[in-house]
Amino acid sequence: MTDGLDTAIEARLSALIDRLSPTSRATLARSLAGQLRRTQSARIAAQKNPDGSAFEPRKPQLRHRKKDLRAPMFKKLRTNTYLKAKGTADGAVVAFSREVERIARVHQLGLRDRVSRRGTLEADYPARQLLGLTAIEEALLYTLISNHLADAL
């Protein structure tokens, strides 16, 4: 699609969404947030950025135990406990909980942070985009919105 067409569709959809009752908008937002949380979690599990490129792999460790098998990156971050979806009449939000938002921000933006909680050693982390929309997710959201509007109006 072109930018002009996208803008026209978004303007039309927002006008239709504004005509919905607050309860119906909240239902739509919860549905969108839940679906988006599932797709974001699956993409993080596949270790892919929103543009389709792979996450930069972990650096090799200085001390490596022979029996130490490494868990996949962000295994706990993508669970329902830490990756939260919330929908209200004003909008839909998918975000990390307060306990892990610092870790997620460091990886999302590629910042410098301490290696361990109490340690003094710091490292530069490569940017791994944990949250972001892919073209497929945008199409899925448009489909969910149009289906909800078709049922509601």
N, C-alpha and C positions, 0 to 999 in steps of 0.2 A: 504494500500500500504506500501511497505517497503521504507526505506530511500534511498536505491540505485536506486530504480525505480523512486521515486519522483525526485531525482537529475537528472536522465536521461531525464525524461519528461520536467523538467524545462529548462534544457540545450537545448533540441530540440525546445521548445516553444520560448525561447529567441532568438535562431538563426532564427526562422521563423519571429518573430516580428521585428528583425533587418532588414529583407528584405523588410518590409513595408515602404511606403513613410512616411515622417514626418506628413503629413495631416492625413493619415490613422491611424498612431500610436496615434495621438492626439484624433481622433474620438473614437478609442478603449479605450483610457485612460479616456475620459469623460464618456463613457458608463459604464466602470468599477467603476469609482468614484461615479457616480450617483446611481448605483445599491447598492454599498457598503454603501453609506450614508443612503439609505432607510432601509437596513437591520439592520444597527447599530442603527438607530432611533427606529425601531420597537423593538429591543432587549432592549434598554434603557427604552422604555415605559413598557415593560414586567418586568422590574427591574431584569434582569438576567445578570450574568457575562458571558464572552465568554465560560467558561467551563460548563455552564448550571446551576450553583448554583445561588441561589437567593441573591440579595443585602442584606447586613446586614440592618435590619430595623433602623429607626430613634430612637434616645433616647427619653424617655419621657421628656416633658418640665416641668420646675419648675412652670412657670406661664401658666396656660391653661384656656383660656376663654371658656365658655360653648358653645357659638355659633361659635367658631373659627374652621371651617373645614379646614383641611390641604390639600393642593394641592398635587398631586403625585410628588415624587421626580424627579427633572430634567425635568419638563414639558416644561419649556422655552428653556433649553439647547438643546433639541433634535429638535427644529424647524429649518426651513431653514435659519432663520436669524442668528443663532449662530453656527449650525453644517454645515460647508461648505464642498463642494466637488469640486475638481478642477482637470482637466485632461489636460496635455500638452503632447507634443511628447516625453518628457523625463520621464513621469511617472504620476501616479494618486495619489492624496492626499485627505484624509478625515480628517479634523481637526476642532477644535473649533475656533471661531473668537477671536480677541484680547480682546474684552470686557469681555469674560467669561473664557478665557484660564486658569487664575489663579484658579478659582473655580473648573474647570474640573481637573486640575493637582492635587489639594489637594485631591479630591475624588478618582482619578485614582490611586494615590500612597499612600493614607492613611496618609496624613501629618497633622501637627498641624497648625491651622489658627484661626483668630479672628471670633467670632460668628456673630458679626454685623460689618458693614463697619466702623462705628465711635467708636465702643465700645472697651474696653480693655480686656474683657473676652475672653479667648482662649479655644479651645477644640481640642481634638484629634479626627480626623475623620477616620472611618474605610475605608479600601481600597474597593472601588467599581469600578470595571474595566468598564469604560464607553466605551472605544474603544478597540477593539481586534477582531481577526478573529476566528470564529468557524469553525469546520470541514465542516459544510454545506455551509458556505460562501466561503470557499476555493474551494469546488467542484463547486459552482455556478460560481466563477470567472474563473476556468478552462473551464467550459462549454461556458461562454461568449467569452473567448479568442479563443477557438477552432471554435466556430460558426463564429466569425469575420474573422479568418484566412481562413476558408473554403469559405467564400464569397469573400474575397479580393484576394486570390491567385488562 
